Amino acid sequence: MLTDSDLQAIGLTLRVAALTTLLLLLLGTPLAWWLARTQSWLKKPLGALVAMPLVLPPSVLGFYLLVLMGPHGPVGQWTQSLGLGLLPFTFWGLVLASAFYSLPFMVQPIQNAMEAMGTRPLEVAASLRASKLDTFFSVVVPLCKPGLISGAIMCFAHTVGEFGVVLMVGGNIPGVTRVVSVQIYDHVEAMEYTDAHRLAAVMLGFSFVVLLALHTYNGGRRKNTPV
């Protein structure tokens, strides 16, 4: 049986993953749209920045986020000036760090779907005098639904499994920042291998179910797509 601290860590992890996914859906979708449509010279540098968490060691990203959000960093000074205190080692600091770390898992599938859509649907909408906002929500979003769903699933799953960034920025505070990956680390460090095995098995099963659902969804979509 899972311990109370295990269940607490699972609940906290799901909250962080859900809020991170929602935040990146709101912010990552317009960013993906800009990357898919722009001809600006900034596209490649910004695209590289978005993809950087894929290759950057999590501890490096976590360190720089910690510096930025610390008392002498620009973000930390800004939050203190607003009376919000500091973000490191808090729940919302954990969410912000997770958003940076999971950004490419949300943006890239959506950007790929938007680029694959082509320009024809937009030209048709323009010929019907649809506004840009109406075109985006009535044409772009429905046509890019597979990319949005894939991005949301991958972002959620990736956030659930992260370790280095959350440990660097969030630390290990029970009920506040101790997520599942950190809880497993604590079990192993305390040589509680049975507890670590139970919790790791839960994460293994979760990962398999998520990937199976994603492959099933994509496979069904391809079958229903006319040749």
C-alpha positions in Angstrom: 0.0 0.0 0.0 1.1 3.5 -0.7 1.9 5.7 2.3 0.2 8.9 3.2 3.2 10.9 2.1 3.1 9.0 -1.2 -0.5 9.9 -1.8 0.2 13.5 -0.8 3.1 13.6 -3.4 0.9 12.1 -6.1 -1.9 14.7 -5.4 0.6 17.5 -5.5 2.2 16.2 -8.7 -1.2 16.0 -10.5 -2.0 19.6 -9.4 1.4 20.9 -10.7 1.0 19.0 -14.0 -2.6 20.1 -14.5 -1.8 23.8 -13.9 1.3 23.6 -16.0 -0.6 22.1 -18.9 -3.4 24.7 -18.6 -0.8 27.6 -18.5 1.1 26.3 -21.5 -2.1 25.8 -23.5 -2.9 29.4 -22.9 0.6 30.7 -23.6 2.1 28.1 -25.8 -0.7 28.1 -28.4 -0.3 31.7 -29.6 3.5 31.2 -29.4 3.2 28.1 -31.7 0.9 30.1 -34.0 3.5 32.9 -34.3 6.3 30.4 -35.0 4.2 28.6 -37.6 3.3 31.8 -39.5 6.0 34.3 -39.1 8.7 35.1 -41.6 10.7 37.1 -39.0 14.4 36.5 -38.5 13.6 35.9 -34.9 11.8 32.6 -35.7 14.9 30.4 -35.6 16.5 31.9 -32.4 13.1 31.8 -30.6 12.4 28.3 -31.8 15.9 27.3 -30.5 15.1 28.8 -27.1 11.8 27.0 -27.0 13.5 23.6 -27.8 16.4 24.2 -25.4 14.9 22.2 -22.5 15.0 19.1 -24.7 18.9 19.1 -24.7 19.8 21.3 -21.7 20.5 19.4 -18.4 17.6 19.9 -16.0 20.0 21.0 -13.3 21.3 23.8 -15.5 17.8 25.1 -16.4 16.8 24.8 -12.7 19.9 26.7 -11.6 19.3 29.7 -13.9 15.6 29.8 -13.0 16.6 29.8 -9.3 18.9 32.7 -10.0 16.3 34.6 -11.9 13.6 34.1 -9.3 16.0 34.6 -6.3 16.3 37.8 -4.2 18.9 39.4 -6.6 17.3 38.2 -9.9 15.1 40.4 -12.0 12.0 38.1 -11.5 12.6 37.9 -7.8 13.0 41.6 -7.4 9.8 42.1 -9.4 7.8 39.7 -7.4 9.1 41.3 -4.2 8.1 44.8 -5.4 4.6 43.5 -5.9 4.5 42.1 -2.4 4.4 38.5 -3.6 7.7 37.4 -2.0 10.0 35.0 -3.7 9.0 32.1 -5.9 11.7 29.5 -5.2 10.7 26.7 -2.9 7.0 27.5 -3.3 4.2 25.8 -5.2 3.8 28.5 -7.8 7.6 28.6 -8.3 7.3 24.9 -9.0 4.6 25.5 -11.6 6.6 28.2 -13.3 9.7 26.1 -13.5 7.7 23.2 -14.8 6.2 25.4 -17.5 9.7 26.4 -18.7 10.8 22.8 -18.7 7.8 21.4 -20.5 7.4 24.2 -23.0 8.7 22.4 -26.1 6.4 19.4 -25.4 3.5 21.7 -25.8 4.6 24.1 -28.5 6.2 21.8 -31.0 3.2 19.4 -31.6 0.9 22.5 -32.0 3.4 24.3 -34.2 3.7 21.2 -36.4 -0.1 20.9 -36.7 -0.4 24.6 -37.6 2.3 24.3 -40.3 0.7 21.2 -41.8 -2.6 23.0 -42.0 -1.3 25.2 -44.8 -2.7 28.6 -46.0 -5.8 27.5 -47.9 -8.2 27.4 -44.9 -7.0 30.9 -43.9 -7.5 32.2 -47.4 -11.1 30.8 -47.5 -11.8 32.4 -44.1 -10.4 35.7 -45.3 -12.6 35.5 -48.5 -15.6 35.2 -46.2 -14.5 38.3 -44.3 -13.9 36.5 -41.0 -11.8 38.5 -38.5 -8.4 37.2 -37.5 -9.7 36.2 -34.0 -12.8 34.4 -35.5 -10.5 32.6 -38.0 -8.2 31.5 -35.3 -10.9 30.0 -33.0 -13.3 28.8 -35.8 -10.8 27.5 -38.3 -7.3 27.1 -36.8 -8.1 25.6 -33.5 -10.5 22.9 -34.9 -8.0 21.9 -37.6 -5.1 21.8 -35.2 -7.1 19.8 -32.5 -4.8 16.7 -32.8 -1.7 18.8 -32.2 -3.4 20.5 -29.2 -4.4 17.2 -27.7 -1.0 15.6 -28.3 0.8 18.6 -26.8 -1.4 18.7 -23.8 -0.9 14.9 -23.1 2.8 15.1 -23.6 3.2 18.2 -21.5 1.1 16.7 -18.6 3.1 13.4 -18.7 6.4 15.2 -19.0 5.6 17.4 -16.0 4.6 14.4 -13.9 8.0 12.8 -14.5 10.4 15.7 -14.1 13.0 15.6 -11.3 16.0 17.8 -11.7 14.3 21.2 -12.3 11.7 20.6 -9.5 14.3 19.6 -7.0 16.5 22.6 -7.8 13.7 25.2 -7.8 11.2 23.6 -5.4 13.4 21.7 -3.0 11.8 19.0 -0.9 9.1 20.5 1.2 6.3 17.9 2.1 2.9 19.0 0.9 4.3 22.1 -0.9 7.0 21.0 -3.4 7.7 17.3 -2.8 6.4 15.7 -6.0 6.4 12.0 -6.9 9.9 11.9 -8.4 11.4 13.5 -5.3 9.4 11.2 -3.1 10.9 8.2 -4.9 14.4 9.7 -4.5 13.7 10.1 -0.7 12.6 6.5 -0.4 15.8 5.2 -2.2 18.0 7.5 -0.1 16.4 6.1 3.0 16.9 2.6 1.6 13.1 2.1 1.7 13.2 0.1 -1.5 9.8 -1.5 -1.1 8.1 1.9 -0.9 10.2 3.2 -3.7 9.2 0.2 -5.8 5.5 0.7 -5.2 5.6 4.3 -6.1 7.8 3.7 -9.1 5.5 1.0 -10.3 2.6 3.5 -10.2 4.6 5.9 -12.3 5.6 3.2 -14.7 2.0 2.2 -15.2 0.9 5.8 -15.6 3.6 6.4 -18.3 2.5 3.3 -20.2 -1.2 4.3 -20.1 -0.4 7.8 -21.3 1.7 6.7 -24.2 -0.8 3.9 -25.1 -3.6 6.5 -25.2 -1.6 8.8 -27.3 -0.6 6.1 -29.8 -4.2 4.8 -29.9 -5.5 8.3 -30.6 -3.0 9.1 -33.3 -3.6 5.6 -34.9 -7.3 6.1 -34.9 -7.0 9.5 -36.4 -4.8 8.3 -39.2 -7.3 5.5 -40.0 -10.1 8.1 -40.3 -8.1 10.4 -42.5 -9.0 10.0 -46.2 -6.2 9.2 -48.5 
